Amino acid sequence: VGPVHSVTEDRSALLASCYRESLRVADALGARTVAFPAISTGVYRWPLDDAARIAVETVRATDTAVEEVTFVLFDDRAYQAFTARTA
């Protein structure tokens, strides 16, 4: 579960924590691969471009034994937002 987006409060650290903590749990379980959705971009209304930036930057910066992270995305718009961050 990710945070609800707020225009009055910066909750970026909470969103980043979702990815970091998931990778921490994956490490504890010995997982080598992890698949993530675009956390909080649906009913929690997080702007897609910002969510993609936070997700990709956080996953790249997190020290983990996970060898492969896949972002499983709902549509072409989400794919484009995440692809723009992974290039």
C-alpha positions as CSV (number, residue, x, y, z in Angstrom):
1,V,0.0,0.0,0.0
2,G,1.4,3.4,-1.0
3,P,0.7,6.9,0.3
4,V,-2.2,9.1,-1.0
5,H,-0.8,12.0,-3.0
6,S,-1.2,15.4,-1.3
7,V,-0.8,18.8,-2.9
8,T,-0.2,20.3,0.6
9,E,2.3,17.8,2.0
10,D,5.4,16.3,0.5
11,R,4.9,12.5,0.9
12,S,7.7,11.5,-1.5
13,A,9.7,9.9,1.2
14,L,6.8,7.6,2.0
15,L,6.5,6.5,-1.6
16,A,10.2,5.9,-1.8
17,S,10.0,3.9,1.4
18,C,7.5,1.5,-0.2
19,Y,10.1,0.5,-2.8
20,R,13.0,0.3,-0.3
21,E,11.1,-1.7,2.2
22,S,9.8,-4.1,-0.4
23,L,13.4,-4.7,-1.5
24,R,14.4,-5.2,2.1
25,V,11.7,-7.9,2.5
26,A,12.7,-9.5,-0.8
27,D,16.3,-9.7,0.5
28,A,15.2,-11.3,3.7
29,L,13.3,-13.9,1.7
30,G,16.2,-14.5,-0.7
31,A,14.2,-13.3,-3.7
32,R,16.3,-12.6,-6.8
33,T,13.5,-10.8,-8.8
34,V,10.8,-8.4,-7.8
35,A,7.9,-7.0,-9.8
36,F,6.4,-3.6,-8.9
37,P,3.3,-1.8,-10.0
38,A,3.3,2.0,-10.3
39,I,2.6,2.4,-6.6
40,S,0.0,5.1,-5.6
41,T,-0.7,6.2,-9.2
42,G,-4.3,4.8,-9.3
43,V,-6.9,5.8,-6.8
44,Y,-4.2,7.5,-4.6
45,R,-3.7,10.0,-7.5
46,W,0.1,10.3,-7.4
47,P,1.2,12.1,-10.6
48,L,2.6,9.4,-12.9
49,D,5.8,11.2,-14.0
50,D,6.7,12.0,-10.4
51,A,5.9,8.4,-9.2
52,A,8.1,7.0,-12.0
53,R,10.9,9.3,-11.0
54,I,10.7,8.3,-7.4
55,A,10.3,4.6,-8.2
56,V,13.3,4.3,-10.5
57,E,15.6,6.6,-8.5
58,T,14.8,4.7,-5.3
59,V,15.2,1.2,-6.8
60,R,18.5,2.2,-8.4
61,A,19.8,3.8,-5.1
62,T,18.8,0.9,-2.8
63,D,21.5,-1.6,-1.8
64,T,19.9,-4.9,-2.5
65,A,20.7,-8.5,-3.5
66,V,17.7,-8.5,-5.9
67,E,19.1,-9.0,-9.4
68,E,16.1,-7.9,-11.5
69,V,13.3,-5.4,-10.9
70,T,10.4,-5.3,-13.3
71,F,7.9,-2.5,-13.3
72,V,4.5,-4.0,-14.4
73,L,2.5,-1.1,-15.8
74,F,-1.1,-0.6,-16.6
75,D,-1.0,1.2,-19.9
76,D,1.2,2.9,-22.5
77,R,1.2,6.2,-20.7
78,A,2.7,4.6,-17.6
79,Y,5.2,2.6,-19.7
80,Q,6.4,5.8,-21.3
81,A,6.7,7.6,-18.0
82,F,8.9,4.8,-16.5
83,T,10.8,4.3,-19.7
84,A,11.8,7.9,-19.7
85,R,13.4,7.4,-16.3
86,T,15.3,4.2,-17.2
87,A,17.1,5.5,-20.3
